[in-house]
Amino acid sequence: MRENDTYDIERVGQICSDIRRYLKDLQELKIVQVSDLEDKRNFYAVSMVLFSLLNRIIDLGSEMAIALDLGIPATYREIFVLLQKNGIIDENCAK
């Protein structure tokens, strides 16, 4: 972290807590193969958890981009482009 970086520690903490919870929720659903998603309840449960997880990852990336003064991303994609260009995440993760 650079000297002038300013993170909203409470917000970052809450985002990370939510990410951990969603990952735990995914594990508890015990989806191990694609055929497990044929059950509509499983399919929609996984869909909602992944949607929530993705939103929190976007929130975390945005928080980092702004705190590191990388610019204000105009799109969700740009969040990850900015993080990758500045060496925060690798190219594979950015994709």
N, C-alpha and C positions, 0 to 999 in steps of 0.2 A: 504494500500500500504506500502511495506517495504521501508526502507530508501534508498537502492541502486537500486530500480526499475527505469528503464529508458524507458519511453514510447515515441514514436514519436507522440506527441500530435496532430499535424496537421493530420497525417495519421489516428489516432484513431477517431478524429473529423469527418473526411471525411467518414470513414467507418460507423460511427453511423448515420451521415446525410443520407447516401445512404440507410441504413437499414430502417430508418424512412420513407424515400420516397417510398421505395418498399412496405412497409406495407400499406402506404396510397394508393398507386396504387392498391393493392389487394382489399382494401375496396371499392374503386371507381368502380371496375369491378362488384360489387354487385352479386357475386356468392354466393348463399345461399343454394343450394342443388346440389347434384351430377348431376341431369338432366340438370342443367345449362351448364355443360361442354359438352353436346352433340353437341352444336354449335361449329364448328371447330375454329372460331375466338376466342371464349371464352377459349376453351381448350388450344390453342397455346399461347394466351395472358397470361393466368395463368401459364402455363408451363415456359415461359420465365421470368416472374416476380419471380417465385419460384426459378428458376435456378440462377438468379442474386442475390436474397436474400441469398440463401445458400452459394454462393461464398463469399459474404461479411461477413457472419457469420464465415466462415472458416478463412477469412483474419483477423478478429477480434480475434478469438481464437489463431491463430498463433502469432499475435502481442503480445497478453497477455503472452503466453507460453515463448516466447523469452525474453520479458521485465522482467518477473518474474524469469528468469533464471531457468526454469523448464526443460530445454533441448531443443534440436532442433528436432521437430517432423519429423519422416520419412514418415508418411502417414497422410492423413486427419483425419482418425480415432484416431491416436495417439494424435493429438491436444486435443481432448476432453477427452481422457483417462488421459493425463497429468493434465489437468485442474481439472478433477474430483478427481484424487488422491491427489491433493494439496488443496482440499476444495474450489476451485473457483466456481465450478458448482456442482450440485448434480448428483447422479447416473442416475436419470431419464432423466435429461437434456443431460448427456453424451451419453446416448443410442440414 
